[in-house]
Amino acid sequence: MYDLERFSMTDMIVCGSALRRMRQGSESMEEIAQNIVQYLYRQFSGAGRPEGQLALVRLFKTHPFHDLDQHLQSYARRLTDQEPDPAMKCLTLLATAGGKPEWCSRALSQGHQAIPLASAEVVARIPMIASLIHQFGLDVSHVLASNAPIPADLIEKTFNVFHVPDALGSPAVPAQAEFVIQQGIRSCLGFGGMLLSGDLFAVIMFSRVPISSDTASMFKILAVSVKLALLGSETRVFAHPSIGAGSRR
């Protein structure tokens, strides 16, 4: 088990090795993602904190609207005021683990199952997503790109972190009253990069203990481990066609 307040280089190496093994026995990206978030949620316990250091861990990836199943397409439609372009990217929740039953199933998520990213202007109105893309060092146009080729070096070398050291009062962390204050969230940390398909992936952790910038920087390496775990699963993203389907289901 690990402690975010005392996370060491050795911990990073051990954790990275474990994350790379999360693909074993899994038949879809969703299953790998669920293994990853459950592992992180369970392993960051800390000292003297029976409820664990992490309130919630989630893994998202961008996914074309036309490749979502009917339920997720309907969900995304409810969040936009225009008919979605079939190639529009949606930030799609692949896996979730947390301290409440509704935080342990992506199908039970109230507001994050499939977030339509219709344009750069839309992204700018969603502070957490806009901040994540900016801190990852990405141009919004690359995240939203559907058919345009993405530079190979961007896919191969972009691994970064999204760090909000003080979650309370930060516009980058929504639901302040009902989540941040209620759950005692001190910091938020995301890490990820670009998959070979050009889709963005990101693990986002909401922590009950402060996360320093030094600790956050080590998760850049863990982003590589997560990408390696997800490699090869892009032809079958979703575990069950009834929940998520399409040509890249």
Secondary structure, DSSP 8 states (H G I E B T S, - for coil): -B-GGG--HHHHHHHHHHHHGGGTT--SHHHHHHHHHHHHHHHB--TT-TT-SEEEEEEEEEEEGGGS-HHHHHHHHHT-SS---TT-EEEEEEEEEESSGGGS-GGG-SS-SEEEE--HHHHHTSHHHHHHHHHTT--HHHHH-SSS---HHHHHH-EEEEEES--TT-TTS--IIIIIIHHT--EEEEEEEE-TTS-EEEEEEEESS---HHHHHHHHHHHHHHHHHHTT-TT---S-TTTS-STT-
